[in-house]
């Protein structure tokens, strides 16, 4: 499986290229969006708190 940098480079590179006069076709926008979501979700999972914060609520006067 390719690493994150390789996925990003593949998404930035053209999907098809022809020669002589030149013809370039980019990856479709949904494909590019999907790669971005995938890489951002992998980055979010590596975070320590993952967007959740747990704490204990103690009302005043109960000590």
N, C-alpha and C positions, 0 to 999 in steps of 0.2 A: 504494500500500500504506500502511495507517495506521501511525503511529509507535507506540512502546511505550506511551506514556501513553494514547493513544486506545484501544488494545486493552484495557488495564486498565480504563478507564472503561466500555467496552462490556461487559466481563465482569461488572462490578459492577452495571450497570443491568439492569432487568428485561427479560426476553425478550418478554413480552406484557403489555399493560395494557388493561383495559376501563374504561368510564366509569360514571357515576351511583353505584351502590352500591359499586363498586370490585371489581376482580378483577386480581390481579397474579400473573404466573408468572415464576419465576426461570429462568435458564439452568440446564441440567442439570449435575450435579456433575462428570461426566466431561469436559464442555466446559470448566468452570472449571479443572479440574486440568490439562487440556491447555494452556490459555492460560498457566497458571503455569509449567509445564515449558518451554514455548516461550520465555517471557521470561527465565527463569533460564538456559536454555542460551545465549541471545544474550548475556547478561551474562557468562557463563563464557568464551565465545569471545573477548571483548574483553580478558580479563586477559592480562598479559604472559607468565606461565609456563604458563597453562592447566592447572595441576595437575601438571605434569611438571617434574622437576628433574634435570638431567643433570650429572654430575660425573665426574672421573677419579680412580680409586682406585689409589693407589700403595702397595704393601706396604712395610713398614719394612725397611731394610737393602739396598735395591736401587739406591740412589743411588751 
